[in-house]
Amino acid sequence: MWIFNSLIIAIAMYSKIPMPQAEWNEKNMRYAMCFFPVVGVVIGAAEFAAGYALLHWLHCKPLLFSVAMTLIPVLITGGIHLDGFADTVDAMSSYAERERRLEILKDPHTGAFAIIGLCCYFLANVGIWSEIGEKKLLVACCIFAFSRAMSGLAVVSFKAAKNSGLLRTFQDGAAKRRVRVVMMLWAVLTAFILLKISPAAGTAALVMGIAIYVYYYLFSRKYFGGTTGDLAGYFLQLCELGMLAGIMLAG
């Protein structure tokens, strides 16, 4: 029963998918992060179904297709990771000291640089999706589970920048060693699927994803003294954008 509750907590926390109630107790929280990539599987399935329908049945133009592919993850997740991306852009644009950057991450107000960063992100995402098309659609849909596997791995592996916050709550409640193994298994499985579908595009996507993971580790330690929930969202969005760019360039 606790496995089902852990699944409910993970999906309810990281998506807008309606889920039944589950108690956020220590036992249920222990393995909740293991199911984080399930949200990526749902997003990938929705992307493939919508993309195939738009391109194969409705014969839509690339612009409509790419806009739909950009918006589907936002609709499913509610933009929770984009919020972290925007906050991180704001914090880095302040050129302030570490403590001030951490304060900006907690600030509920949205700054001008966050809005500029989101506009640039969406434009880049739409542009890249417009170049992917039907032939690379399936491999592109696999990145969402991989990015969440790497994000979950970072949550239980990286040092936390603060002693409080949602990420720290998941860190303290998680069975870190077992969650780390499960995240690695998720990453290996999705990497295998990527390479099986398209060796060239899969390799390019994985190289980009791993490179951004290394960047995330160095970046979070240097500028924030560790990771936070907002930085995790920043990494997730950057990882997906980079992997999409790798798939596009591989062709």
N, C-alpha and C positions, 0 to 999 in steps of 0.2 A: 504493500500500500504506500509505503514511503517513497518508492520509486515513482509511482504515479503522481504523488504530491510534489516531488522534486521537479518532475516534468512540467506540471501545472505552474509552479512558481517561475521557472525559467521562461516559459512562453508568455505568461502574464506580465513578467517584468520587462521583457525585451520585444514585445509586440503588442498590437492592438487586437489580436485574435481573442474573441470571447472565450473565457475559461471558467470552469467551476471554482468555487472557493477552496483554498488550501491553507492550512495553518503554517505560518512562518516560524516554525520551531527549529531547534538545533538539529534534529535528525533530518528534517526535510531540507534544510539549507545546506547540509553537508555535501550533497551531490547535485544540487540544483545547476551548478555551472556545467556539469557534464552534458546537459541537454540544451545548452545555448546554441550549438550548431544546428539543432532541429529547426530553429527559426530560419536559418539560412537555407535549409532544405525546402521549407515551405516557400520562401521567396524565390528560390531557383525554379521550383515547379510552376509557380504562378507566372514567372517571367517567360518560361518556355511555352506554356499554354497560350498566353496572351501574344507573345511574339510570333509563334507559329500561325495563330489565327489571323493576325494582322498582315503578315507577309504572304502566307500561302493561300488563305481563303479570301481575305478582303483586298489583297493586293494594294495595301496602303503605301504611301510615299515614305521614304526613309525618315523624314522629319517627324511625322506622326508616330512611327514605330519607335524612334529613339526617345521621344518625349514620354511615351507610355512606359518604356523600359526604365527610364529615369525615375518616374513617379511611383511605380509599383512598390519598390522597397520602402519609400517614404510612407505610403499608405498603410503598408503592413506593420511597419515598426512605429509609426507615429512620429518619426523624426527624432527619436531619442538619441541616436548617435550623431545626427547632424547638429543637435544642440551642443554636444561636446566639441564637435569640430568648430562651431562658431565661437564658443567660449575660448577655445585654445588660440584661435586666430586673434581674438581680442587681446588675450593675455600677452601673446608674443609681440603684437603691434605696439604695446605700451612701452617696450624697452625698459621696463622697470626691474627692480631687484626681485629675487625669488619669492620672498614673502608677499610682495605686492602682486605678482603674477598669480599666486595661489588665491589671493583675495578676489582677483578679477574672475577667476574660474567660478567662484561661488556667487558672484554678483548676478542677480536675475535680469538685470537690464542688458539690452543688446546694443553694442557699440557700432559705429559706422564701419569699422574694419571687418567686423563679423559679417555684416550684410554684404560688403564687397567680396569677402571670401566665399560666401555661399553662392553669390551670383556667378563668380568665376568657376566654382565647383560644378554647378548645374550646367553651365555652358560647355565646360569640358566634357562632362558626362554625356550630354546630348550629342556633342560632336563625335565622340568616340563610338557611341552606340550606332550612329548613322553609318559608320564605316564597317561595322561588324556583319550585319546582314544575316541571312538565313543559314549560310554555311557554317558560321562560327557561333550560332545562337546557343547550341547545346553546351559547348565547352564554356561559353561565357556564363551560363546559368549555374555552373558548378563552383564559381568563385565565392559565392555567398556563404556556403558551409565552411570552406577553407578559411576565409577571413575570420569567421567567428571561432573556429578551432584555435587559430593563432592568437586571437584576442583573449580567449579563455585561458590559454597557456600562459600568456603574459600576466593575467590577473593573479594566478597562483604561483608565479615564478619571480616577478619583479617586486622590488621594494615599493611599498606604499609611501607616497609623499606626505600623507597626513595620518593622524591617529583616529580620524573619524571620516564619515562619508559612506556612500553606498558601496563603493568598491571595497573599502576596508571591512565593511560588514560581511560581504561575500568572502573575502580573504579569511577573516577570523572564523567564519562558520564552515568553511570548506575543509574536506579531508584532502589536503593539498597534494600529497603524493599520489593518491588514487585518481584525483581529478586531473593531475598532470599527465598521468599515463593515458587516461581516456581522451584527453585533448590531443595527445600525440597520435593515438589511433585514428581519431577523426581526421587529423591532418594528413596522415599517411594514406588513409582510404580515399579521401577526396583528391589527393595528389595523384594516386593511381588512376582514378577515374578520368582526371584531366588528361593525363598522358595517354590513356587508352583511347579516348575520343579523338585526340589530335596531338601527336608527339611534339610537333613544332610549336603550336599555339599553347599547349599545356606547359611545355618547358619554359616558354617566355613568360607566361603568367606566374609560374612558381618562382622563377628567378626574381621577378618584380616583387612578389609577395614577401619572399624571404628577405630581400634587400630592405624593404620598407619596415619589416619587423626589427631588423638590426638597427636601422635608423631610429625607430621608435624607442628602443632601449637606450641608445646613446642620448637622444634628444630629451627624453623624460628625466634621466639622471642629471644631465648637465643643467637644464633650465628650471627644473621643478624639484629636484632631489628625489625623484621617484614617480610612480604613476598615480593617476586618479581616475575616477569614472569618466570625467570629461576627456582626459587624454586617451582613455581607451576608445571612446567614441571617435576622437580625432584619428587615431590609428586605423580603426575599422573603415572609415570613409576613405582615407588615403590609400589603404591596402586594396580596396575594391576598385578604386579609380586606376591605380597603378597596374593591377592585374588585367583590367579591361584594356588599358593602353598596350600592355604586352601582347595580348591576343590580337589586337588590331595590327600592331607592327609585325607580328609573326607572318602575316599574310602578304 
